[in-house]
């Protein structure tokens, strides 16, 4: 199939590499001036993977979309609305649009499929979520992921097109719960990094059990299935987020405590604001999210914030 991928960062480039490996015809789009795209244009490599010769590289959005049957988007969550406005202006034909990204929109608390649906309502909007790191996939280590959508036929089309020896896809059954859970696990990842930086790694067990329960309550209050928090998109992604050396969110939290520079995208930094706004709107207390927000935005001392979190009453945790 003819597939266009928007976003040439670590996930966008991996998706391009992976789908090309399955025999699809791939175009990778990056904005003019993007350092990532400049690197690919020069060497077809970003130091982690090399794109095969058949992959088309493009810095013109309209040109990149010509002939596309599937559009995969993998960019920073807070940039999605701007991109959707650009795509809407191009009057795209109906096609499958797949969001391979995790987050919630700051200011509105909207899920990313909702943002995309505002502009591309005539397209089938799906999400590609779940655990895995580019460094592990490219080393041949497989994992399981999820594709979810409001349209059953779209899920089936995409899973049949995307399945391979590196990724086994599951059919998602709760778009709301899977999106919220996937976004929230990045906040838990930052909390895990704070614990690492404070040499409190032993508390990650409590963080994981309480974090899952916290997010399950929010998903249920929003009208989703609380059990989704225990699936691949949230709890099932904890190993890759809470422990992995490749997790940007965990590394960001650790670097913050240790006062070390960190310049990569940590989506949980933005997601925590959106989660707290949703918690307020739906009447759910989110103590872990509140503790992370206090450290990131209010300048709270990480040790004091986490001590207060783990010594609070457990009456609503289970």
C-alpha positions in Angstrom: 0.0 0.0 0.0 1.0 3.6 -0.4 1.7 5.0 3.0 2.8 8.5 4.0 4.3 9.1 7.4 4.3 12.6 8.9 7.0 13.1 11.5 10.7 12.1 11.1 11.6 11.8 14.8 12.4 8.5 16.4 8.9 7.0 16.0 8.0 8.4 12.6 11.3 7.2 11.2 10.9 3.8 12.8 7.3 3.4 11.5 8.7 4.2 8.0 11.4 1.7 8.4 9.1 -1.0 9.8 6.3 -0.6 7.2 8.8 -0.5 4.4 10.2 -3.7 5.7 6.7 -5.2 5.3 6.7 -4.4 1.6 4.6 -1.2 1.6 5.5 1.9 -0.5 6.6 4.6 2.0 7.0 8.4 1.9 8.4 10.1 5.0 7.6 13.8 5.4 9.6 16.3 7.5 9.2 20.0 7.7 11.8 22.1 5.8 14.6 23.0 8.1 13.9 19.9 10.4 17.3 18.7 11.7 16.0 15.1 11.6 15.0 15.4 8.0 18.3 17.1 7.1 20.1 14.1 8.6 18.0 11.7 6.5 18.4 13.7 3.3 22.2 13.6 3.8 22.8 10.0 4.9 19.3 8.2 5.0 20.2 7.4 8.7 19.6 9.0 12.1 22.2 6.9 13.9 19.6 4.3 15.1 18.3 3.1 11.8 18.9 3.5 8.1 16.0 3.9 5.6 16.0 1.7 2.6 16.6 3.3 -0.9 12.9 2.8 -1.8 11.6 5.2 0.9 10.8 8.6 -0.6 11.9 11.6 1.5 9.8 14.8 1.2 9.7 18.3 2.7 6.6 19.4 0.7 3.4 18.3 2.6 1.1 18.4 -0.5 3.6 16.4 -2.5 4.1 13.9 0.3 0.4 13.1 0.4 0.0 12.4 -3.4 -1.3 8.9 -3.9 -1.4 8.1 -0.1 -3.9 5.4 0.9 -2.9 5.5 4.6 -1.6 8.5 6.5 0.4 7.9 9.7 1.1 10.8 12.0 3.8 10.8 14.6 4.6 14.2 16.0 4.5 16.0 19.3 1.0 16.0 20.7 0.8 19.7 21.1 1.6 20.2 17.4 -1.3 18.1 16.2 -3.9 20.8 15.9 -1.7 22.9 13.8 -0.9 20.0 11.5 -4.6 19.1 11.2 -5.4 22.7 10.1 -2.8 22.3 7.4 -4.2 19.0 6.2 -7.8 20.3 6.2 -6.7 23.1 3.9 -5.4 20.5 1.5 -8.9 18.8 1.1 -7.6 15.3 1.7 -9.7 12.4 0.2 -11.1 9.9 2.6 -8.4 7.6 3.9 -7.2 5.9 7.0 -5.4 8.3 9.4 -3.4 6.6 12.1 -2.1 8.6 15.1 1.0 6.9 16.5 1.5 9.3 19.3 0.5 9.6 23.0 -0.8 12.7 24.7 -3.7 15.0 25.5 -4.2 18.5 24.3 -3.3 21.1 26.9 -5.9 23.7 27.4 -8.8 21.5 26.2 -8.0 18.1 27.6 -9.1 16.6 24.3 -7.8 13.2 23.2 -5.8 13.3 20.0 -8.4 11.3 18.0 -10.9 14.0 18.9 -8.6 16.8 17.7 -8.0 15.0 14.4 -11.7 14.3 14.0 -12.5 18.0 14.2 -10.6 18.5 10.9 -10.7 15.2 9.2 -14.1 13.9 10.1 -14.5 12.3 6.6 -11.5 10.0 7.3 -11.2 7.0 9.5 -9.2 8.0 12.6 -7.3 5.3 14.4 -4.6 5.2 17.1 -1.5 3.0 17.3 -0.5 2.6 20.9 1.4 0.4 23.3 4.8 -0.5 24.5 8.1 -0.7 22.7 11.2 1.3 22.0 12.8 1.9 18.6 16.2 0.7 19.8 14.7 -2.7 20.8 12.6 -3.1 17.7 15.5 -2.4 15.4 17.6 -4.9 17.3 15.0 -7.5 16.4 13.2 -7.7 19.8 9.4 -8.0 19.2 6.6 -6.6 21.2 2.8 -6.3 21.3 0.9 -3.1 20.5 -2.7 -2.0 20.0 -4.7 -0.4 17.2 -8.0 1.2 18.2 -10.7 3.1 16.4 -14.4 3.8 16.5 -14.6 1.9 13.3 -14.2 -1.9 13.5 -13.4 -2.1 9.8 -10.6 0.4 10.1 -9.0 -1.7 12.9 -9.1 -4.8 10.8 -7.7 -3.1 7.7 -4.8 -1.6 9.6 -3.9 -4.7 11.6 -3.9 -6.8 8.5 -1.6 -4.2 6.8 0.7 -3.6 9.7 1.2 -6.9 11.4 4.6 -8.5 11.1 7.2 -10.5 13.0 8.3 -7.6 15.1 4.8 -6.4 16.2 1.8 -8.3 17.1 -1.3 -6.1 17.1 -4.3 -6.4 19.3 -7.7 -5.0 18.5 -8.5 -2.2 20.9 -11.9 -2.2 22.5 -12.0 1.2 24.3 -10.7 4.1 22.3 -11.3 6.6 25.2 -9.7 4.4 27.8 -6.7 3.4 25.6 -5.9 7.0 24.6 -6.2 8.4 28.2 -4.2 5.4 29.5 -1.5 5.8 26.9 -1.1 9.5 27.6 -1.2 9.1 31.4 1.6 6.4 31.5 4.0 9.2 30.4 3.2 11.1 33.6 3.8 7.9 35.6 7.1 7.7 33.8 8.2 11.1 34.9 7.3 10.2 38.5 9.4 7.0 38.1 12.3 9.2 37.0 11.9 11.4 40.0 12.1 8.3 42.2 15.3 7.2 40.3 16.9 10.6 40.8 16.1 10.5 44.5 17.4 6.9 44.9 13.8 5.7 45.7 13.5 3.1 43.0 12.1 0.7 45.5 8.9 2.7 45.5 8.1 2.0 41.9 5.9 -0.9 42.9 3.7 1.4 44.9 3.8 3.9 42.0 2.6 1.4 39.5 -0.2 -0.1 41.6 -1.5 3.3 42.7 -0.9 4.9 39.3 -3.0 2.3 37.5 -5.8 2.6 40.0 -5.7 6.4 39.7 -6.0 6.4 36.0 -8.6 3.6 36.0 -10.9 5.8 38.1 -10.5 8.7 35.7 -11.2 6.5 32.6 -14.4 5.2 34.3 -15.5 8.7 35.3 -15.1 9.8 31.6 -17.3 7.0 30.4 -14.6 4.5 29.3 -13.8 1.0 30.7 -11.7 1.3 33.8 -10.2 -2.1 33.0 -8.4 -0.4 30.0 -5.9 1.0 32.5 -4.7 -2.6 33.1 -4.1 -3.3 29.4 -1.2 -2.7 27.0 -1.8 1.0 26.6 -1.2 1.8 30.3 -0.1 -0.8 32.8 1.3 -3.0 29.9 3.5 0.0 28.9 5.0 0.5 32.3 8.1 -1.7 31.7 9.0 0.4 28.7 8.3 3.7 30.5 8.9 3.2 34.2 12.1 1.2 34.0 13.7 1.4 30.5 16.8 3.4 29.9 15.3 4.4 26.6 12.2 6.1 28.2 12.4 9.9 27.6 9.8 10.6 30.3 11.7 8.6 33.0 15.0 10.1 31.9 13.5 13.6 32.1 12.3 13.1 35.6 15.6 11.7 36.7 17.6 14.5 35.0 15.3 17.1 36.7 16.2 15.8 40.2 19.9 15.5 39.4 19.9 19.0 37.7 21.2 17.5 34.5 20.4 18.9 31.0 17.8 17.0 29.0 16.7 18.2 25.6 14.4 15.4 24.3 10.6 15.5 24.1 8.9 14.2 27.3 5.2 14.2 26.5 4.2 13.7 30.2 5.3 17.3 30.9 2.3 18.5 28.9 -0.1 15.7 29.6 -0.1 16.2 33.3 -1.8 19.6 32.9 -4.5 18.1 30.7 -5.0 15.2 33.1 -5.5 17.5 36.1 -8.1 19.5 34.1 -9.9 16.3 33.3 -9.8 15.2 36.9 -11.3 18.4 38.0 -14.0 18.3 35.3 -15.0 14.7 36.2 -14.6 15.0 40.0 -11.7 12.6 40.3 -8.7 13.1 42.5 -5.3 12.4 40.8 -2.7 12.5 43.5 0.3 11.2 41.5 -0.5 13.7 38.7 -0.8 16.5 41.2 2.5 15.7 42.8 4.2 15.6 39.4 2.6 18.9 38.4 3.7 20.5 41.6 7.3 19.6 40.9 7.3 20.5 37.2 5.3 23.7 37.3 5.1 24.9 40.9 8.8 24.4 41.9 7.9 21.9 44.6 10.8 20.0 46.2 10.7 16.5 44.6 11.6 14.7 47.8 8.9 16.5 49.8 6.3 16.1 47.0 6.9 12.4 46.7 7.1 11.8 50.5 3.7 13.5 50.8 2.3 11.3 48.0 3.5 8.0 49.5 2.5 8.8 53.1 -1.0 10.1 52.2 -4.1 8.1 53.3 -4.8 5.0 51.2 -8.6 5.1 51.8 -9.4 5.8 48.1 -6.7 3.7 46.5 -8.3 0.3 46.5 
